[in-house]
Amino acid sequence: MTPLTTLIKKAVCEEYGLTQEELASRRRSRCLSWPRQYAMWLTLKMTSMSLPEVGRHFDRDHTTVIHAKEQVEKRLKGNIELSMRMDRMTKRIEQMVAAQQPSRATAEHFGL
C-alpha cells in the first residue's frame, strides 16, 4: 500500500501539473512553493503526523511546515476557488486511498 503522504504529493502534482521532483525541489518560486505548502497542509489535515514528521516527509524543517500551515490558512480565507481546489484534491486523495483497499467481496473471498 502506498503511504498517504505519497498519495497527497501525487494528487497535488496532478492538480498543479508538477513532477514529484519539482515538488520536492529546493526552489522557492511561487509556482512550486505554494503547491508544496498545500501538500504540507493536506498532510497535516489528513494524517496524525506531527510537524517534524511532516517536515521529514518533505525534507524540510518543522518551522517550514508551520509557515506553510499559516500561509495556506491565510490564503483559504475568503478564497472560494482555492477552497474548492483543496476540496477537489482531498476527494482525489480519498479516492486513491479507497482504490488501494481490497473490495469487500475480495476480502471475503480471501478470508480477510
C-alpha positions in Angstrom: 0.0 0.0 0.0 1.3 3.4 -0.9 1.9 5.8 2.1 -0.7 8.5 2.4 2.0 11.2 2.1 2.9 9.8 -1.4 -0.7 10.0 -2.5 -1.0 13.5 -1.2 2.1 14.6 -3.2 0.8 12.8 -6.3 -2.6 14.5 -6.1 -1.0 17.9 -5.6 1.4 17.3 -8.5 -1.5 16.2 -10.8 -3.6 19.3 -9.8 -0.8 21.7 -10.5 0.9 19.9 -13.4 4.2 19.3 -11.5 6.6 16.4 -11.2 7.4 14.9 -7.9 11.0 16.2 -8.4 9.7 19.8 -8.8 7.5 19.5 -5.7 10.5 18.2 -3.7 13.0 20.7 -5.1 14.6 23.4 -3.0 13.4 26.0 -5.5 11.2 28.7 -3.9 9.3 30.1 -6.8 5.6 30.6 -6.1 4.6 28.1 -8.8 6.4 25.4 -6.7 6.3 26.7 -3.2 2.6 27.2 -3.0 1.7 23.7 -4.2 4.4 22.4 -1.8 2.7 24.3 1.1 -0.7 22.9 0.0 0.7 19.4 0.2 2.1 20.0 3.7 -1.2 21.4 4.8 -3.1 18.5 3.4 -0.7 16.1 5.1 -1.4 17.9 8.4 -5.1 17.8 7.8 -5.3 14.1 6.6 -2.8 12.4 8.9 -1.9 12.5 12.6 1.7 13.4 11.9 3.5 15.9 14.0 5.1 19.0 12.4 8.6 17.4 12.5 7.3 14.2 10.9 5.6 16.2 8.1 8.8 18.2 7.7 10.8 15.0 7.3 8.5 13.7 4.6 9.1 17.0 2.6 12.8 17.3 3.5 12.0 20.5 5.4 12.3 21.8 8.9 9.2 21.8 11.1 9.3 25.6 11.1 8.8 25.5 7.4 5.7 23.3 8.0 4.4 25.9 10.5 4.9 28.6 7.9 3.2 26.6 5.2 0.2 25.9 7.5 -0.2 29.6 8.4 0.2 30.7 4.7 -2.4 28.2 3.4 -4.9 29.1 6.1 -4.5 32.8 5.3 -4.9 32.2 1.6 -8.0 30.0 2.2 -9.9 32.8 4.0 -12.4 34.2 1.5 -10.8 32.4 -1.5 -13.6 30.1 -2.7 -11.6 29.0 -5.7 -8.7 27.7 -3.5 -11.2 26.1 -1.1 -12.8 24.2 -4.0 -9.4 23.2 -5.3 -8.3 21.9 -1.9 -11.6 20.0 -1.6 -11.0 18.5 -5.1 -7.6 17.4 -4.1 -8.9 15.9 -0.8 -11.5 13.9 -2.6 -8.9 12.7 -5.2 -6.7 11.5 -2.3 -9.6 9.8 -0.7 -10.4 8.0 -4.0 -6.8 6.9 -4.4 -6.8 5.5 -0.8 -10.1 3.7 -1.5 -8.7 2.2 -4.7 -5.9 0.6 -2.7 -8.3 -1.0 -0.3 -9.4 -4.5 -1.2 -13.1 -4.6 -2.0 -15.4 -6.3 0.5 -16.0 -9.2 -2.0 -12.3 -9.7 -2.5 -11.7 -9.6 1.3 -14.4 -12.1 1.9 -13.1 -14.4 -1.0 -9.6 -14.4 0.6 -10.9 -14.7 4.1 -9.6 -11.2 5.1 
